[in-house]
Amino acid sequence: MITELTKEQRAKLPEYAQRGIELGLKTGPYTAEEQKIAKQAVEHLYADYGREKPIVLIAPGPRSAIIMRDYATKVLKIMQAGYDDNEIEREIDGISREISGKIYRKIAWEISEEISREIDNEIDGIRREIRNEIDNEIAWEIISEISGVSDELRREISREIDNEISEEISEIDRELRREIGCEIDGEISRELRWEIGRELRSEISREVRLEIDRELRWEIDREVRDIRLEIDREIFGDIGVKRKTHPLYAQYWVYWVYYQKYFIDQNLINLDANLKKRFERLVTLVETCGCIDLMGCLAIVWERPEYIRRNANGLLHCDSGPALKFRDGFALYRLNGVKVPKDIACLHHSKIPVSRWVEETNVEVKREIIRKIGIERIYNELGATVLDAEPENGYELIEMQLTPETKGRYLKMVNPSIKTIHIEGVGNECRTVQDAIDYRKPVKLRNIPVSDTGADWHQQGDVCIWPRNAKTVKPRPAVLT
């Protein structure tokens, strides 16, 4: 068993970590050569796990992948229905018009005349091809062309379009995706991730594995994990795609793939030839593919994001547009890692009305609005009056004119963990800072007597945590985040 790394092996750790981080954060459209390699990598993936060779399409982002999937499943359903050539031609024309019409109705105002003409020409060309060649094999190739017709054009497709189209996905699509996506993901985990993991545990001491974890896997994961999670939440949340769909987040597997690659490259473990070959193909998949949407005989590879913007702490952040954007218009709007409405992220701070802060109910979003437009502007425009203050603790009880007829009282606090200002609404009956702090407590905590010698309690946003059997608690939270 290996109990210590050599000086040369240890010196390689930062190199692998940096390379992994660069891959996890890589952006930009595919070159023609990258498209070719990505398609081959997916074909090898299917072959390695006993599946028939798929048709592999390249999508410029998640939204266009959804639309491409819907084109394909509808045409597959037609092909399986036993129509003659003329009927197939009419049905495919109908699908093209139906789905394109839905998209055009929503986004036509965003598409220039020149682009619209280009799309129409592409569609006309595809229809001519369909008339000439219509057997099953060629039909699948045509699907890729139909699917690709408008994916470059579907910029800023609204959530309503995604939901409307997704409702029409056939049972064939759902069954194929459930079977293929989950099975291949599971087989990769069992055969590569866990089997190689067992080799590591048997050949490498725990201390060495932990050292490489800290210096390599954790470093990569810390940089790229949140991006995958944010994309996943947006797709399965806001766009409304069913959770049973199962994209493989190949680009974001880099944290564990490069961890294992290090052991193999440094000859710390030995794999049999077949397993090593499959692992090398998996490395190529991770290095070339963004995410992969699997649906049986069709695989759709998403391109990498067009760009990613982060703050100094590595959190997704952009105060003048999307923090992450794909070429098909799918975008994440984040300020310091917090999901915010599009207008809050994109507008110049001077263009955001103070009323947006007043109306917002999410604590974190309110905090980011304050950071962007400035506390002074809120104070000035709402005529803030300080009723009580504890400068040494960073608290102020203030009253502001929310409308000509309505005043509201707020507790201003400084978040000690990230040095930002929070302003939270309290009851107008509050007269002191302590009244306001007590007002923000949940009822159960409010009913516990306060004492300078009481139990410590913590507050995170609107959530308070205190000992279950506390008889008294201290007046202020020991931790405020």
C-alpha positions in Angstrom: 0.0 0.0 0.0 1.3 3.5 -0.9 1.6 5.6 2.3 3.4 8.7 1.0 3.6 10.6 -2.3 7.0 11.4 -3.8 8.1 15.0 -4.1 7.5 14.8 -7.9 4.0 13.3 -7.5 3.1 16.0 -4.9 4.4 18.7 -7.3 1.9 17.6 -9.9 -1.2 18.2 -7.7 -1.6 21.9 -8.4 -1.2 21.3 -12.1 -4.1 18.8 -12.2 -6.2 21.0 -9.9 -5.7 24.0 -12.2 -6.4 22.0 -15.3 -9.6 20.7 -13.8 -10.7 24.1 -12.8 -10.1 25.5 -16.3 -12.1 22.7 -17.8 -15.0 23.2 -15.3 -15.1 26.9 -16.1 -14.4 26.6 -19.9 -16.7 28.6 -22.1 -17.3 29.5 -25.7 -18.9 27.7 -28.7 -17.4 24.5 -30.2 -15.0 24.6 -33.0 -15.8 22.2 -35.9 -13.0 19.9 -34.6 -14.5 20.0 -31.0 -17.9 19.1 -32.4 -16.4 16.1 -34.1 -14.6 14.9 -31.0 -17.7 15.5 -28.8 -19.9 13.4 -31.1 -17.3 10.6 -31.2 -17.1 10.7 -27.4 -20.8 10.2 -27.0 -20.8 7.4 -29.6 -18.1 5.7 -27.6 -20.1 6.1 -24.4 -23.1 4.3 -25.9 -20.8 1.6 -27.3 -19.0 1.0 -24.0 -22.4 0.4 -22.3 -23.9 -1.8 -24.9 -26.2 0.7 -26.6 -26.7 1.2 -30.3 -24.9 4.1 -32.0 -27.0 7.2 -31.4 -27.6 10.2 -33.6 -25.7 13.0 -31.8 -26.8 16.6 -32.1 -25.1 19.7 -30.8 -27.3 22.3 -29.1 -26.1 25.8 -28.1 -27.7 25.5 -24.7 -30.4 23.8 -22.5 -33.4 25.6 -24.0 -32.6 24.7 -27.6 -31.9 21.1 -26.4 -35.4 20.9 -25.1 -36.8 22.1 -28.4 -34.6 19.8 -30.4 -35.7 16.9 -28.3 -39.4 17.7 -28.9 -38.9 17.9 -32.7 -37.1 14.5 -32.6 -39.7 12.7 -30.4 -42.6 14.0 -32.5 -40.9 12.8 -35.7 -40.1 9.5 -34.1 -43.7 9.0 -33.2 -44.7 9.7 -36.8 -42.1 7.2 -38.2 -43.4 4.5 -35.9 -47.0 5.1 -36.9 -46.6 3.5 -40.3 -47.5 6.4 -42.5 -46.6 6.5 -46.2 -44.0 8.9 -47.5 -46.5 11.7 -48.4 -48.2 11.5 -45.0 -44.8 11.6 -43.3 -43.9 14.6 -45.3 -47.1 16.4 -44.4 -46.8 15.5 -40.7 -43.1 16.7 -40.5 -44.0 20.0 -42.2 -46.8 20.3 -39.7 -44.5 19.8 -36.7 -42.1 22.4 -38.1 -44.8 25.0 -38.5 -46.4 24.2 -35.2 -43.4 24.4 -32.9 -41.7 27.2 -34.9 -45.0 29.2 -34.9 -45.2 29.0 -31.1 -41.7 30.3 -30.8 -42.0 33.0 -33.4 -45.2 34.3 -31.8 -43.3 34.8 -28.6 -39.9 36.1 -29.8 -40.5 37.4 -33.4 -40.1 40.9 -32.1 -36.6 40.1 -31.0 -35.5 38.6 -34.3 -34.1 40.9 -37.0 -35.4 40.7 -40.5 -32.1 39.3 -41.8 -32.1 36.4 -39.3 -35.8 35.7 -40.0 -35.0 35.4 -43.7 -32.1 33.1 -42.9 -34.3 30.8 -40.9 -37.0 30.6 -43.5 -34.4 29.7 -46.1 -33.1 26.9 -43.9 -36.5 25.5 -43.3 -37.4 25.6 -47.0 -34.2 23.7 -47.8 -35.0 21.1 -45.2 -38.5 20.6 -46.6 -37.0 20.0 -50.0 -34.7 17.4 -48.6 -37.6 15.7 -46.9 -39.4 15.4 -50.3 -36.5 13.8 -51.9 -35.4 11.3 -49.2 -37.7 9.9 -46.6 -36.8 6.5 -45.4 -36.2 5.9 -41.7 -32.5 6.3 -41.6 -32.5 9.5 -43.6 -35.5 10.8 -41.6 -33.3 10.7 -38.5 -30.6 12.7 -40.2 -33.2 15.2 -41.3 -34.4 15.5 -37.7 -31.0 16.9 -36.9 -31.3 19.5 -39.6 -34.9 20.4 -38.5 -33.7 20.6 -34.9 -30.8 22.8 -35.8 -32.9 25.2 -37.9 -33.9 27.5 -35.2 -31.8 26.7 -32.2 -29.5 29.6 -33.0 -32.7 31.8 -33.3 -34.4 30.9 -30.1 -32.8 33.6 -28.1 -34.5 34.6 -24.8 -37.3 32.0 -25.2 -39.8 32.6 -22.4 -40.6 30.2 -19.7 -44.1 29.9 -21.1 -42.8 28.6 -24.4 -40.7 25.9 -22.6 -43.6 24.8 -20.6 -46.0 24.8 -23.5 -43.7 22.7 -25.7 -42.7 20.4 -22.8 -46.4 19.5 -22.2 -46.5 17.9 -25.7 -43.5 15.5 -25.1 -44.7 12.0 -25.9 -44.6 9.0 -23.6 -42.0 7.5 -26.0 -39.7 10.4 -25.0 -40.2 9.9 -21.3 -39.6 6.2 -21.4 -36.5 6.4 -23.5 -35.0 9.2 -21.4 -35.8 7.4 -18.1 -34.3 4.2 -19.4 -31.2 5.4 -21.2 -30.2 8.5 -19.1 -30.5 6.9 -15.7 -29.0 3.6 -16.7 -25.9 5.0 -18.3 -25.3 7.4 -15.5 -25.7 4.5 -13.0 -23.4 2.2 -15.0 -20.7 4.9 -15.2 -20.9 5.4 -11.4 -20.8 1.7 -10.7 -18.1 0.7 -13.2 -15.8 3.6 -13.2 -16.3 5.9 -10.3 -16.9 3.2 -7.6 -14.8 0.4 -9.0 -11.8 2.7 -9.5 -12.6 4.1 -6.0 -12.3 0.6 -4.6 -8.9 0.2 -6.2 -7.8 3.5 -4.6 -9.0 2.4 -1.1 -7.1 -0.9 -1.4 -3.9 0.5 -2.8 -3.6 4.0 -1.4 -3.5 4.8 2.4 -6.3 7.0 3.8 -3.8 9.8 4.6 -2.6 10.0 1.0 -6.1 10.0 -0.4 -7.1 12.8 2.0 -4.1 14.8 1.0 -5.0 14.5 -2.7 -8.7 15.2 -1.9 -7.7 18.5 -0.3 -5.2 19.6 -2.9 -7.1 18.4 -6.0 -10.7 17.2 -5.8 -11.9 19.7 -3.3 -10.1 22.6 -5.0 -11.8 21.7 -8.3 -15.2 21.0 -6.7 -15.1 24.3 -4.8 -14.8 26.3 -8.1 -17.2 24.4 -10.4 -19.9 22.8 -8.2 -22.1 25.8 -7.7 -22.3 26.4 -11.5 -23.6 22.9 -12.1 -26.1 23.2 -9.2 -27.3 26.6 -10.4 -27.9 25.4 -14.0 -29.7 22.3 -12.7 -32.0 24.3 -10.4 -32.8 26.8 -13.2 -33.7 24.0 -15.7 -35.7 21.9 -13.3 -37.2 24.8 -11.5 -37.9 27.9 -13.7 -38.0 26.2 -17.1 -40.2 23.5 -15.6 -38.6 20.4 -17.1 -39.6 17.2 -15.3 -37.0 15.8 -12.9 -37.2 12.4 -14.6 -35.2 13.9 -17.4 -31.6 13.1 -16.8 -28.8 15.1 -18.4 -25.3 14.0 -17.8 -23.3 17.0 -16.5 -20.1 15.8 -18.2 -18.2 19.0 -17.9 -18.9 19.3 -14.2 -17.8 15.7 -13.5 -14.3 17.0 -13.8 -13.8 17.1 -10.0 -13.9 13.3 -9.6 -12.7 12.3 -13.0 -9.5 14.4 -12.7 -9.1 13.1 -9.1 -9.0 9.5 -10.5 -7.0 10.5 -13.5 -4.2 11.8 -11.2 -3.8 8.4 -9.6 -3.8 6.6 -12.9 -1.4 9.0 -14.6 1.0 8.9 -11.7 0.9 5.0 -11.8 -0.4 4.9 -8.2 -3.0 2.3 -9.2 -3.2 -0.2 -12.1 -6.3 -0.9 -14.1 -7.0 -3.7 -16.5 -6.8 -2.7 -20.1 -10.6 -2.6 -20.7 -11.4 -0.5 -17.7 -8.6 1.9 -18.5 -9.8 2.3 -22.0 -13.3 3.2 -20.8 -11.9 5.6 -18.3 -9.8 7.3 -21.0 -12.9 7.7 -23.1 -14.8 9.2 -20.1 -11.9 11.7 -19.7 -12.4 12.7 -23.4 -16.2 13.1 -22.8 -15.6 15.4 -19.8 -13.0 17.4 -21.6 -15.1 18.0 -24.7 -18.8 17.9 -23.8 -20.8 20.4 -21.7 -23.8 18.4 -20.7 -25.5 15.5 -22.6 -29.2 14.9 -22.9 -29.8 11.2 -23.5 -33.0 9.9 -25.1 -32.3 6.4 -26.5 -31.3 6.6 -30.1 -30.7 10.4 -29.9 -28.2 12.2 -27.7 -28.1 16.0 -27.6 -24.8 17.6 -26.4 -25.1 21.1 -25.0 -22.3 23.5 -25.8 -20.5 25.0 -23.0 -21.8 28.4 -21.7 -21.0 31.4 -23.8 -19.5 33.1 -20.8 -19.4 32.9 -17.0 -18.9 35.9 -14.7 -18.0 35.7 -11.1 -16.9 37.9 -8.2 -13.6 37.7 -6.3 -15.0 35.0 -4.1 -15.9 32.8 -7.0 -19.6 33.4 -6.8 -21.7 33.9 -9.9 -22.0 37.7 -10.2 -22.7 40.4 -12.8 -24.4 43.7 -12.1 -25.0 44.6 -15.8 -26.4 41.4 -17.3 -26.4 37.6 -17.0 -23.7 36.1 -14.8 -23.9 32.9 -17.0 -25.2 32.7 -20.5 -25.6 30.1 -23.2 -25.7 31.0 -26.8 -29.4 30.0 -27.0 -30.4 32.7 -24.5 -30.6 30.5 -21.4 -29.1 32.7 -18.7 -28.6 32.9 -14.9 -29.0 36.3 -13.2 -27.0 36.4 -10.0 -25.6 39.1 -7.7 -22.9 37.8 -5.4 -24.3 34.3 -5.8 -27.9 35.3 -5.1 -30.6 34.7 -7.7 -32.2 38.0 -8.5 -34.8 39.2 -11.0 -33.5 40.1 -14.5 -34.1 43.8 -14.1 -32.2 44.0 -10.8 -29.1 42.3 -12.4 -29.2 44.2 -15.7 -30.3 47.8 -15.0 -27.8 50.4 -14.0 -28.2 51.2 -10.3 -29.6 54.6 -11.0 -32.4 53.1 -13.1 -33.7 50.7 -10.3 -36.5 52.4 -8.4 -36.3 52.3 -4.6 -39.9 50.8 -4.8 -38.3 47.6 -6.0 -36.6 47.2 -2.7 -39.8 48.1 -0.8 -41.8 45.5 -2.8 -39.2 42.7 -2.6 -40.0 40.0 0.0 -36.8 37.8 -0.3 -34.3 38.8 2.4 -31.2 38.0 0.2 -32.5 39.8 -2.8 -33.3 42.9 -0.7 -29.8 42.8 0.6 -28.4 42.7 -3.0 -30.6 45.6 -4.0 -29.2 47.6 -1.1 -25.7 46.7 -2.2 -26.4 47.8 -5.7 -28.3 51.0 -5.3 -26.8 52.1 -2.0 -28.3 52.6 1.5 -28.0 56.4 1.2 -30.3 56.5 -1.8 -32.9 54.5 0.0 -32.6 56.8 3.1 -32.9 59.9 0.9 -35.8 58.9 -1.3 -37.8 57.4 1.5 -37.1 60.2 4.0 -35.5 58.0 6.6 -35.6 59.1 10.2 -33.4 57.3 12.8 -35.5 56.6 15.9 -32.9 54.7 17.9 -29.4 53.6 17.3 -26.6 51.5 18.7 -23.6 52.5 16.5 -21.2 50.2 18.4 -23.3 47.2 17.3 -24.3 48.4 13.9 -28.0 48.7 14.6 -30.5 51.4 13.7 -34.2 51.6 14.1 -35.5 53.8 11.2 -38.8 55.0 9.9 -39.4 55.6 6.2 -42.2 57.1 4.1 -43.2 54.2 1.9 -46.1 55.9 0.2 -47.6 59.4 0.8 -50.0 57.8 3.2 -47.9 55.0 4.7 -44.9 54.9 7.0 -42.9 51.8 7.9 -40.3 51.0 10.5 -37.2 49.0 9.8 -34.2 47.6 11.6 -30.9 48.2 9.9 -28.2 45.7 10.7 -24.6 45.0 9.6 -24.0 41.4 8.6 -20.7 40.7 10.4 -19.9 37.7 8.2 -19.9 39.5 4.8 -20.0 43.1 6.0 -23.2 44.0 4.2 -26.2 46.0 5.3 -29.6 44.4 5.9 -32.8 46.4 6.4 -35.7 44.4 7.7 -39.3 45.5 8.3 -40.6 45.5 11.9 -43.8 46.5 13.5 -44.6 50.2 13.8 -45.1 49.7 17.5 -41.3 49.2 17.9 -39.7 52.1 19.8 -36.1 50.9 20.4 -33.5 48.7 18.7 -34.2 46.0 21.3 -38.0 46.2 20.5 -37.1 45.6 16.8 -34.8 42.7 17.5 -37.4 41.1 19.7 -40.1 41.7 17.0 -38.1 39.7 14.5 -37.9 36.6 16.7 -40.3 33.8 16.2 -43.1 33.6 18.8 -41.5 30.7 20.8 -38.2 32.5 21.1 -40.0 35.8 22.0 -41.7 34.0 24.9 -38.3 33.0 26.5 -37.1 35.5 29.1 -34.1 37.6 28.2 -31.0 37.7 30.4 -27.4 38.8 29.9 -26.4 35.3 31.3 -28.9 33.4 29.1 -28.2 30.9 26.4 -26.6 32.0 23.1 -28.8 31.9 20.0 -28.1 32.4 16.3 -30.0 34.2 13.5 -29.6 33.5 9.8 -32.0 35.7 7.8 -35.4 35.0 9.2 -34.3 31.8 10.9 -33.5 31.7 14.6 -31.8 28.8 16.3 -31.7 28.4 20.1 -31.2 25.5 22.6 -34.3 23.4 23.0 -34.5 23.6 26.8 -33.2 27.2 27.3 -34.8 28.9 30.3 -33.4 32.3 29.3 -31.6 33.7 26.2 -29.2 36.6 25.7 -30.8 39.8 24.3 -28.9 39.6 21.0 -27.9 36.8 18.7 -24.4 35.5 19.2 -24.2 34.9 15.5 -25.9 37.0 12.8 -25.6 35.9 9.2 
